């Protein structure tokens, strides 16, 4: 889907546990300006239901969560079930977060500070110019 892609974080596992590497080689195609966390959502909660003017990456540290996406011409859903999977979403793509478990913990990485982004109640495909397939 245009404006959306799944990527993998480097995972290093040994007898002591796992380390997810996030640094200069991370598959985030934008400069990180803000990181925030979504926690304590009841199982029936629905969050987001908007598009924004910033690029976003979502990591489910303690999955699962379902993310519905709409770029104005295509729709799809992704169920994040592993903490080493990153969902990268371009500005203008509408998203909805749903099907949380009580233990779901999300990290949301943004290309703009929270107060600098605009929110839209529908897809903003004009912001997808230059976004890859």
DSSP file (Angstrom, degrees, kcal/mol; ACC not computed):
  #  RESIDUE AA STRUCTURE BP1 BP2  ACC     N-H-->O    O-->H-N    N-H-->O    O-->H-N    TCO  KAPPA ALPHA  PHI   PSI    X-CA   Y-CA   Z-CA
    1    1 A X    >         0   0    0      0, 0.0     3,-1.8     0, 0.0     2,-0.1   0.000 360.0 360.0 360.0 134.0    0.0    0.0    0.0
    2    2 A X  T 3   +     0   0    0      1,-0.3   131,-0.2   129,-0.0    72,-0.1  -0.385 360.0  17.8 -63.0 130.9    1.4    3.4   -0.9
    3    3 A X  T 3  S+     0   0    0    129,-1.6    87,-3.3     1,-0.2     2,-0.4   0.467 112.8  83.7  89.0   2.9    2.6    5.3    2.1
    4    4 A X  E <   +A   89   0A   0     -3,-1.8     2,-0.3    85,-0.2    85,-0.2  -0.999  46.7 161.5-139.6 137.7    2.8    2.3    4.4
    5    5 A X  E     -A   88   0A   0     83,-2.1    83,-3.1    -2,-0.4     2,-0.4  -0.989  30.3-131.1-153.1 151.6    5.5   -0.4    4.9
    6    6 A X  E     +A   87   0A   0     -2,-0.3     2,-0.3    81,-0.2    81,-0.2  -0.808  29.9 178.4 -96.1 141.5    6.5   -3.0    7.4
    7    7 A X  E     -A   86   0A   0     79,-2.5    79,-3.1    -2,-0.4     2,-0.4  -0.922  21.9-124.6-138.4 163.8   10.2   -3.1    8.5
    8    8 A X  E     -A   85   0A   0     -2,-0.3     2,-0.2    77,-0.2    77,-0.2  -0.918  12.7-140.8-114.9 136.5   12.2   -5.2   10.9
    9    9 A X        -     0   0    0     75,-2.9     2,-0.4    -2,-0.4    13,-0.1  -0.624  38.1 -97.5 -82.4 151.6   14.4   -4.0   13.7
   10   10 A X  E     -E   21   0B   0     11,-0.7    11,-2.9    -2,-0.2     2,-0.5  -0.594  42.9-161.2 -69.5 126.0   17.7   -5.9   14.3
   11   11 A X  E     -E   20   0B   0     -2,-0.4     2,-0.5     9,-0.2     9,-0.2  -0.954   8.9-169.5-115.4 126.6   17.1   -8.4   17.1
   12   12 A X  E     -E   19   0B   0      7,-2.8     7,-2.4    -2,-0.5     2,-0.4  -0.966  12.5-179.1-117.7 117.4   20.0   -9.9   19.0
   13   13 A X  E     +E   18   0B   0     -2,-0.5     2,-0.2     5,-0.2     5,-0.2  -0.941  12.8 145.1-123.3 137.0   19.1  -12.9   21.2
   14   14 A X  E >   -E   17   0B   0      3,-2.3     3,-1.9    -2,-0.4    -2,-0.0  -0.792  68.0 -65.6-146.6-166.9   21.2  -15.0   23.5
   15   15 A X  T 3  S+     0   0    0      1,-0.3     3,-0.1    -2,-0.2    -2,-0.0   0.695 129.2  58.4 -62.1 -19.1   20.8  -16.8   26.8
   16   16 A X  T 3  S-     0   0    0      1,-0.3     2,-0.3     0, 0.0    -1,-0.3   0.581 118.1 -98.9 -87.1 -10.3   20.4  -13.4   28.6
   17   17 A X  E <   -E   14   0B   0     -3,-1.9    -3,-2.3     2,-0.0     2,-0.3  -0.897  52.0 -44.8 127.2-159.0   17.4  -12.4   26.5
   18   18 A X  E     -E   13   0B   0     -2,-0.3     2,-0.4    -5,-0.2    -5,-0.2  -0.879  33.2-161.0-119.6 147.2   16.8  -10.2   23.5
   19   19 A X  E     -E   12   0B   0     -7,-2.4    -7,-2.8    -2,-0.3     2,-0.6  -0.996   9.3-153.5-122.9 125.5   18.0   -6.7   22.5
   20   20 A X  E     -E   11   0B   0     -2,-0.4     2,-0.4    -9,-0.2    -9,-0.2  -0.900  19.0-140.9 -99.0 118.0   16.2   -4.8   19.8
   21   21 A X  E     +E   10   0B   0    -11,-2.9   -11,-0.7    -2,-0.6     2,-0.4  -0.648  25.3 172.9 -86.1 129.0   18.6   -2.4   18.1
   22   22 A X        +     0   0    0     -2,-0.4     2,-0.2   -13,-0.1    -2,-0.0  -0.906  33.9  98.4-135.9 104.7   17.4    1.1   17.2
   23   23 A X  S >  S-     0   0    0     -2,-0.4     3,-2.0     0, 0.0    -2,-0.0  -0.623  88.1 -30.9-156.9-145.9   20.0    3.5   15.9
   24   24 A X  T 3  S+     0   0    0      1,-0.3     4,-0.0    -2,-0.2    -2,-0.0   0.741 134.5  49.6 -64.1 -22.1   21.5    4.9   12.8
   25   25 A X  T 3  S+     0   0    0      2,-0.1    -1,-0.3   -15,-0.0    -4,-0.0   0.392  82.3 124.2 -95.0   3.2   20.7    1.6   10.9
   26   26 A X  S <  S-     0   0    0     -3,-2.0     2,-1.1     1,-0.1   -17,-0.1  -0.300  73.9-115.8 -63.2 148.6   17.1    1.5   12.1
   27   27 A X  S    S+     0   0    0    -19,-0.2     2,-0.7     2,-0.1    -1,-0.1  -0.101  75.2 123.0 -82.0  41.2   14.5    1.3    9.3
   28   28 A X        -     0   0    0     -2,-1.1     2,-0.2     1,-0.1     4,-0.1  -0.905  49.1-159.0-103.6 112.9   12.9    4.7   10.1
   29   29 A X        +     0   0    0     -2,-0.7     2,-0.3     2,-0.1    -1,-0.1   0.035  66.3  57.4 -87.0  30.6   13.2    6.9    7.0
   30   30 A X  S    S-     0   0    0     -2,-0.2     2,-0.4    80,-0.0    -2,-0.1  -0.978  92.3 -90.5-150.9 161.1   12.8   10.2    8.8
   31   31 A X        -     0   0    0     -2,-0.3     2,-0.5    80,-0.1    -2,-0.1  -0.616  46.4-122.0 -74.3 129.2   14.5   12.2   11.5
   32   32 A X        +     0   0    0     -2,-0.4    79,-0.2     1,-0.2     3,-0.1  -0.610  41.0 163.0 -78.3 122.7   12.9   11.4   14.9
   33   33 A X        +     0   0    0     77,-3.0     2,-0.3    -2,-0.5    78,-0.2   0.552  65.4  17.1-112.6 -16.3   11.5   14.5   16.6
   34   34 A X  E     -B  110   0A   0     76,-1.4    76,-2.9    79,-0.1     2,-0.4  -0.983  53.6-167.5-157.6 144.2    9.2   12.9   19.1
   35   35 A X  E     +B  109   0A   0     -2,-0.3     2,-0.3    74,-0.2    74,-0.2  -0.998  18.6 168.0-131.8 129.8    8.7    9.5   20.8
   36   36 A X  E     -B  108   0A   0     72,-2.5    72,-3.3    -2,-0.4     2,-0.4  -0.927  23.1-131.0-139.2 168.4    5.6    8.7   22.9
   37   37 A X  E     -B  107   0A   0     -2,-0.3     2,-0.5    70,-0.2    70,-0.2  -0.906   1.7-152.9-123.7 142.3    4.0    5.7   24.4
   38   38 A X  E     +B  106   0A   0     68,-2.0    68,-2.5    -2,-0.4     2,-0.3  -0.978  34.8 154.0-114.4 120.8    0.5    4.3   24.3
   39   39 A X        +     0   0    0     -2,-0.5    66,-0.1    66,-0.2    64,-0.1  -0.866  41.9  33.2-138.2 167.9   -0.3    2.2   27.4
   40   40 A X        +     0   0    0     64,-0.4     2,-0.5    -2,-0.3    -1,-0.1   0.776  67.0 160.6  57.9  34.3   -3.2    1.0   29.6
   41   41 A X        -     0   0    0     63,-0.4    63,-0.2    60,-0.2    -1,-0.2  -0.747  39.9-123.7 -86.7 129.3   -5.8    0.8   26.8
   42   42 A X    >   -     0   0    0     -2,-0.5     3,-2.4     1,-0.1    58,-0.3  -0.354  30.4-103.5 -67.3 155.3   -8.7   -1.4   27.7
   43   43 A X  T 3  S+     0   0    0      1,-0.3    57,-0.5    56,-0.1    56,-0.3   0.771 120.2  48.6 -53.5 -31.2   -9.4   -4.3   25.2
   44   44 A X  T 3  S+     0   0    0     55,-0.1    -1,-0.3    54,-0.1    -2,-0.1   0.422  86.1 123.0 -89.4   2.7  -12.4   -2.5   23.6
   45   45 A X    <   -     0   0    0     -3,-2.4    54,-0.4    55,-0.1    55,-0.4  -0.268  43.7-161.9 -67.7 149.5  -10.5    0.8   23.1
   46   46 A X        -     0   0    0     52,-0.1     2,-0.3    53,-0.1    52,-0.2  -0.999  14.7-176.1-128.5 130.4  -10.1    2.5   19.7
   47   47 A X  E     +F   97   0C   0     50,-2.3    50,-2.5    -2,-0.4     2,-1.0  -0.801  48.3  11.7-125.3 166.3   -7.5    5.2   19.3
   48   48 A X  E     +F   96   0C   0     -2,-0.3    48,-0.2    48,-0.2     3,-0.1  -0.611  48.9 174.1  73.9 -98.6   -6.2    7.6   16.6
   49   49 A X  E     +     0   0C   0     46,-1.2     2,-0.3    -2,-1.0    47,-0.2   0.939  55.2  89.1  54.0  50.3   -8.9    7.6   13.8
   50   50 A X  E    S-F   95   0C   0     45,-1.6    45,-2.3    -3,-0.1     2,-0.3  -0.979  71.0-126.8-158.8 164.8   -7.0   10.3   12.1
   51   51 A X  E     -I  120   0D   0     69,-2.5    69,-2.7    71,-0.3     2,-0.3  -0.808  29.9-155.2-107.0 159.9   -4.3   11.2    9.6
   52   52 A X  E     -I  119   0D   0     41,-0.4    40,-2.4    -2,-0.3    67,-0.2  -0.862  27.4-119.3-132.1 169.2   -1.5   13.5   10.5
   53   53 A X  S    S+     0   0    0     65,-1.5     2,-0.3    -2,-0.3    38,-0.2   0.324  91.4  74.6 -88.6   7.0    0.9   15.9    8.8
   54   54 A X  S    S-     0   0    0     64,-0.3     2,-0.3    36,-0.1    -2,-0.3  -0.808  84.9-109.8-117.5 159.6    3.9   13.9   10.1
   55   55 A X        -     0   0    0     -2,-0.3    56,-1.9    36,-0.1     2,-0.3  -0.639  39.9-163.8 -82.4 147.8    5.5   10.6    9.3
   56   56 A X  E     -CD  89 110A   0     33,-3.0    33,-3.6    -2,-0.3     2,-0.4  -0.963  18.7-164.8-136.4 147.5    5.0    7.9   12.0
   57   57 A X  E     -CD  88 109A   0     52,-2.2    52,-3.1    -2,-0.3     2,-0.5  -0.999  13.2-159.4-130.2 135.1    6.5    4.6   13.0
   58   58 A X  E     -CD  87 108A   0     29,-2.4    29,-2.4    -2,-0.4     2,-0.4  -0.958   8.2-175.6-120.6 130.1    4.7    2.3   15.4
   59   59 A X  E     -CD  86 107A   0     48,-2.6    48,-3.0    -2,-0.5     2,-1.1  -0.992  17.5-148.1-122.0 126.8    6.4   -0.5   17.4
   60   60 A X  E >   + D   0 106A   0     25,-0.6     3,-0.6    -2,-0.4    46,-0.2  -0.798  17.3 179.3 -94.2  95.6    4.3   -2.8   19.6
   61   61 A X  E 3  S+     0   0A   0     44,-1.5     2,-0.5    -2,-1.1    22,-0.3   0.914  86.3  22.1 -63.2 -42.7    6.7   -3.7   22.4
   62   62 A X  E 3  S- D   0 105A   0     43,-1.5    43,-1.1    -3,-0.2    -1,-0.3  -0.805 111.6-140.6-123.4  87.6    4.0   -5.8   24.1
   63   63 A X    <   +     0   0    0     -3,-0.6    18,-0.2    -2,-0.5     2,-0.1  -0.137  58.5  90.7 -71.9 172.8    1.7   -6.7   21.3
   64   64 A X        +     0   0    0     16,-0.6    37,-0.7    35,-0.1     2,-0.3   0.411  42.5 136.5-107.0 168.8   -0.9   -7.3   20.0
   65   65 A X  E     -G   80   0C   0     15,-1.1    15,-2.4    35,-0.2     2,-0.4  -0.935  38.5-136.2-157.5 148.3   -2.7   -4.4   18.3
   66   66 A X  E     -GH  79  98C   0     32,-3.3    32,-2.7    -2,-0.3     2,-0.5  -0.914  15.9-162.2-107.6 136.7   -4.5   -4.0   14.9
   67   67 A X  E     -GH  78  97C   0     11,-3.1    11,-2.3    -2,-0.4     2,-0.4  -0.971   2.6-158.2-123.2 117.7   -3.9   -1.0   12.8
   68   68 A X  E     -GH  77  96C   0     28,-2.5    28,-1.9    -2,-0.5     2,-0.3  -0.771  16.0-167.0 -92.1 138.9   -6.3    0.0   10.0
   69   69 A X  E     -GH  76  95C   0      7,-3.0     7,-1.8    -2,-0.4     2,-0.3  -0.946  16.4-179.8-132.3 147.3   -4.9    2.2    7.3
   70   70 A X  E     -GH  75  94C   0     24,-1.8    24,-2.6    -2,-0.3     5,-0.2  -0.927   9.4-177.2-148.1 118.9   -6.4    4.3    4.4
   71   71 A X        -     0   0    0      3,-2.1     4,-0.1    -2,-0.3    57,-0.1   0.281  63.8 -93.0 -99.6  10.8   -4.3    6.3    2.0
   72   72 A X  S    S+     0   0    0      2,-0.5     3,-0.1    52,-0.1    21,-0.0   0.110 121.2  35.9 100.5 -21.1   -7.3    7.7    0.2
   73   73 A X  S    S+     0   0    0      1,-0.3     2,-0.3    52,-0.0    -1,-0.0   0.482 116.9  42.7-134.2 -16.3   -7.4    5.0   -2.5
   74   74 A X        -     0   0    0    -72,-0.1    -3,-2.1     2,-0.0    -2,-0.5  -0.971  59.2-164.3-134.0 149.1   -6.3    1.8   -0.7
   75   75 A X  E     +G   70   0C   0     -2,-0.3     2,-0.3    -5,-0.2    -5,-0.2  -0.983  17.5 153.8-130.8 144.4   -7.2    0.3    2.6
   76   76 A X  E     -G   69   0C   0     -7,-1.8    -7,-3.0    -2,-0.4     2,-0.4  -0.977  27.2-137.1-158.8 165.3   -5.5   -2.4    4.6
   77   77 A X  E     -G   68   0C   0     -2,-0.3     2,-0.4    -9,-0.2    -9,-0.2  -0.957  10.5-163.0-127.1 147.0   -5.0   -3.7    8.2
   78   78 A X  E     -G   67   0C   0    -11,-2.3   -11,-3.1    -2,-0.4     2,-0.7  -0.995   9.6-151.5-128.6 137.0   -2.0   -5.0   10.0
   79   79 A X  E     -G   66   0C   0     -2,-0.4     2,-0.6   -13,-0.2   -13,-0.2  -0.927  15.3-150.0-105.8 108.4   -1.9   -7.0   13.2
   80   80 A X  E     +G   65   0C   0    -15,-2.4   -15,-1.1    -2,-0.7   -16,-0.6  -0.698  32.0 155.7 -81.8 121.0    1.4   -6.2   15.0
   81   81 A X        +     0   0    0     -2,-0.6     2,-0.4   -17,-0.2    -1,-0.2   0.398  54.0  57.2-126.5  -2.1    2.3   -9.3   17.0
   82   82 A X    >   -     0   0    0    -20,-0.1     3,-1.4     3,-0.1   -22,-0.4  -0.995  69.6-137.0-134.9 140.1    6.1   -9.1   17.4
   83   83 A X  T 3  S+     0   0    0     -2,-0.4   -21,-0.1     1,-0.3    -1,-0.1   0.613 101.4  63.4 -73.0  -9.8    8.2   -6.2   19.0
   84   84 A X  T 3  S+     0   0    0    -76,-0.1   -75,-2.9   -25,-0.1     2,-0.5   0.372  84.5  91.7 -94.6   7.0   10.8   -6.4   16.2
   85   85 A X  E <   -A    8   0A   0     -3,-1.4   -25,-0.6   -77,-0.2     2,-0.4  -0.879  59.1-163.7-102.0 131.3    8.3   -5.3   13.5
   86   86 A X  E     -AC   7  59A   0    -79,-3.1   -79,-2.5    -2,-0.5     2,-0.7  -0.949   9.8-151.0-114.7 130.5    7.9   -1.6   12.8
   87   87 A X  E     -AC   6  58A   0    -29,-2.4   -29,-2.4    -2,-0.4     2,-0.5  -0.911  14.9-160.2 -99.9 115.2    4.9   -0.2   10.9
   88   88 A X  E     -AC   5  57A   0    -83,-3.1   -83,-2.1    -2,-0.7     2,-0.5  -0.859   9.0-172.1-101.3 124.4    6.1    2.9    9.0
   89   89 A X  E     -AC   4  56A   0    -33,-3.6   -33,-3.0    -2,-0.5   -85,-0.2  -0.969  14.8-136.2-124.8 124.6    3.3    5.3    8.0
   90   90 A X    >   -     0   0    0    -87,-3.3     3,-1.7    -2,-0.5   -38,-0.2  -0.367  38.5 -84.3 -75.2 155.9    3.7    8.4    5.7
   91   91 A X  T 3  S+     0   0    0      1,-0.2   -38,-0.2    36,-0.2    -1,-0.1  -0.305 115.5  33.8 -54.2 140.1    2.1   11.7    6.5
   92   92 A X  T 3  S+     0   0    0    -40,-2.4    32,-2.9     1,-0.3     2,-0.5   0.191  83.4 122.5  96.7 -16.0   -1.5   11.8    5.2
   93   93 A X    <   -     0   0    0     -3,-1.7   -41,-0.4    30,-0.2    -1,-0.3  -0.700  59.0-134.6 -83.1 126.7   -2.3    8.1    5.8
   94   94 A X  E     - H   0  70C   0    -24,-2.6   -24,-1.8    -2,-0.5     2,-0.3  -0.570  28.9-174.6 -77.6 140.6   -5.4    7.7    8.1
   95   95 A X  E     -FH  50  69C   0    -45,-2.3   -45,-1.6    -2,-0.2   -46,-1.2  -0.984  19.7-166.8-140.6 153.1   -5.0    5.2   10.8
   96   96 A X  E     -FH  48  68C   0    -28,-1.9   -28,-2.5    -2,-0.3     2,-0.5  -0.998  13.0-150.0-135.4 133.2   -7.1    3.5   13.6
   97   97 A X  E     +FH  47  67C   0    -50,-2.5   -50,-2.3    -2,-0.4     2,-0.3  -0.895  33.8 145.3-103.6 131.5   -5.6    1.5   16.4
   98   98 A X  E     + H   0  66C   0    -32,-2.7   -32,-3.3    -2,-0.5   -52,-0.1  -0.925  34.5  56.6-154.9 176.2   -7.8   -1.3   17.8
   99   99 A X        +     0   0    0    -54,-0.4    -1,-0.1   -56,-0.3   -35,-0.1   0.918  65.6 173.9  57.6  49.4   -7.9   -4.8   19.3
  100  100 A X        -     0   0    0    -57,-0.5     2,-0.3   -55,-0.4   -35,-0.2  -0.449  25.3-140.3 -74.9 154.1   -5.6   -4.0   22.2
  101  101 A X    >   -     0   0    0    -37,-0.7     3,-1.5    -2,-0.1   -60,-0.2  -0.723  33.2-104.8-100.6 167.7   -4.9   -6.5   25.0
  102  102 A X  T 3  S+     0   0    0     -2,-0.3   -62,-0.2     1,-0.3   -61,-0.1   0.744 122.7  49.6 -64.0 -20.7   -4.6   -5.2   28.5
  103  103 A X  T 3  S+     0   0    0    -63,-0.1    -1,-0.3   -40,-0.1   -61,-0.1   0.420  78.9 131.3 -97.6   0.3   -0.8   -5.6   28.3
  104  104 A X    <   -     0   0    0     -3,-1.5   -64,-0.4   -63,-0.2     2,-0.4  -0.306  31.6-177.2 -60.1 132.8   -0.3   -3.8   24.9
  105  105 A X  E     - D   0  62A   0    -43,-1.1   -43,-1.5   -66,-0.1   -44,-1.5  -0.976   4.8-169.0-132.8 117.4    2.5   -1.3   25.0
  106  106 A X  E     -BD  38  60A   0    -68,-2.5   -68,-2.0    -2,-0.4     2,-0.5  -0.849  14.4-154.4-110.7 143.7    3.1    0.8   21.9
  107  107 A X  E     -BD  37  59A   0    -48,-3.0   -48,-2.6    -2,-0.4     2,-0.5  -0.976  14.0-163.8-109.4 127.2    6.0    3.1   21.0
  108  108 A X  E     -BD  36  58A   0    -72,-3.3   -72,-2.5    -2,-0.5     2,-0.4  -0.964   0.8-163.6-116.2 123.5    5.1    5.8   18.5
  109  109 A X  E     -BD  35  57A   0    -52,-3.1   -52,-2.2    -2,-0.5     2,-0.3  -0.900  11.0-166.4-110.0 133.4    7.9    7.6   16.7
  110  110 A X  E     -BD  34  56A   0    -76,-2.9   -77,-3.0    -2,-0.4   -76,-1.4  -0.892  30.4-143.9-127.3 149.6    7.1   10.9   14.9
  111  111 A X  S    S+     0   0    0    -56,-1.9     2,-0.3    -2,-0.3   -80,-0.1   0.484  91.2  43.9 -86.1  -4.1    8.9   13.2   12.4
  112  112 A X  S    S-     0   0    0    -57,-0.3   -79,-0.1   -78,-0.1     5,-0.1  -0.969  94.6 -97.4-135.9 152.2    7.4   16.3   14.2
  113  113 A X    >>  -     0   0    0     -2,-0.3     3,-1.6     1,-0.1     4,-0.5  -0.352  45.7-106.6 -61.7 152.8    7.0   17.4   17.8
  114  114 A X  G >4 S+     0   0    0      1,-0.3     3,-1.2     2,-0.2    -1,-0.1   0.887 118.0  47.4 -52.5 -48.2    3.5   16.7   19.1
  115  115 A X  G 34 S+     0   0    0      1,-0.2    -1,-0.3     3,-0.0    -2,-0.0   0.608 106.3  60.2 -72.1 -10.7    2.3   20.3   19.1
  116  116 A X  G <4 S+     0   0    0     -3,-1.6     2,-0.3     2,-0.1    -1,-0.2   0.503  86.3  92.0 -95.5  -5.0    3.6   20.9   15.5
  117  117 A X    <<  -     0   0    0     -3,-1.2     2,-0.3    -4,-0.5   -65,-0.0  -0.651  65.5-138.8 -94.8 147.9    1.5   18.2   13.7
  118  118 A X        -     0   0    0     -2,-0.3   -65,-1.5     2,-0.0     2,-0.4  -0.759  13.8-144.5 -96.9 149.5   -1.9   18.7   12.1
  119  119 A X  E     -I   52   0D   0     -2,-0.3     2,-0.4   -67,-0.2   -67,-0.2  -0.920  12.1-168.1-114.8 142.3   -4.7   16.1   12.5
  120  120 A X  E     -I   51   0D   0    -69,-2.7   -69,-2.5    -2,-0.4     4,-0.1  -0.977  22.9-141.8-129.2 141.2   -7.2   15.3    9.8
  121  121 A X  S    S+     0   0    0     -2,-0.4     2,-0.3   -71,-0.2   -69,-0.0   0.397  89.0  30.7 -85.4   5.8  -10.4   13.2   10.2
  122  122 A X  S    S-     0   0    0    -71,-0.1   -71,-0.3   -51,-0.0   -27,-0.1  -0.936 105.8 -67.1-148.5 168.6   -9.9   11.5    6.8
  123  123 A X        -     0   0    0     -2,-0.3     2,-0.3     1,-0.1   -30,-0.2  -0.255  35.1-152.6 -58.1 149.8   -6.9   10.6    4.6
  124  124 A X    >   +     0   0    0    -32,-2.9     3,-2.4   -72,-0.1     4,-0.3  -0.678  18.9 174.4-122.0  73.6   -4.9   13.5    3.2
  125  125 A X  G >  S+     0   0    0     -2,-0.3     3,-1.5     1,-0.3     4,-0.2   0.715  71.2  72.2 -59.9 -21.5   -3.5   11.9    0.0
  126  126 A X  G >  S+     0   0    0      1,-0.3     3,-0.8     2,-0.2    -1,-0.3   0.762  92.5  58.2 -63.9 -22.5   -1.9   15.3   -1.1
  127  127 A X  G <  S+     0   0    0     -3,-2.4    -1,-0.3     1,-0.2   -36,-0.2   0.597  90.7  72.7 -80.0 -11.1    0.6   14.7    1.7
  128  128 A X  G X   +     0   0    0     -3,-1.5     3,-3.2    -4,-0.3    -1,-0.2   0.508  62.9 128.9 -82.5  -4.2    1.7   11.4    0.1
  129  129 A X  T <  S+     0   0    0     -3,-0.8     3,-0.1     1,-0.3    -3,-0.0  -0.302  81.4  15.0 -53.2 127.8    3.5   13.1   -2.8
  130  130 A X  T 3  S+     0   0    0      1,-0.3    -1,-0.3     0, 0.0     2,-0.2   0.312  93.9 133.9  87.5  -9.3    7.0   11.6   -2.9
  131  131 A X    <   -     0   0    0     -3,-3.2    -1,-0.3     1,-0.1    -3,-0.0  -0.537  57.4-117.8 -72.8 140.2    6.0    8.6   -0.7
  132  132 A X              0   0    0     -2,-0.2  -129,-1.6     1,-0.1  -128,-0.2  -0.129 360.0 360.0 -71.1 172.0    7.2    5.3   -2.0
  133  133 A X              0   0    0   -131,-0.2    -1,-0.1  -130,-0.1  -129,-0.1   0.491 360.0 360.0 -65.8 360.0    4.9    2.5   -3.0
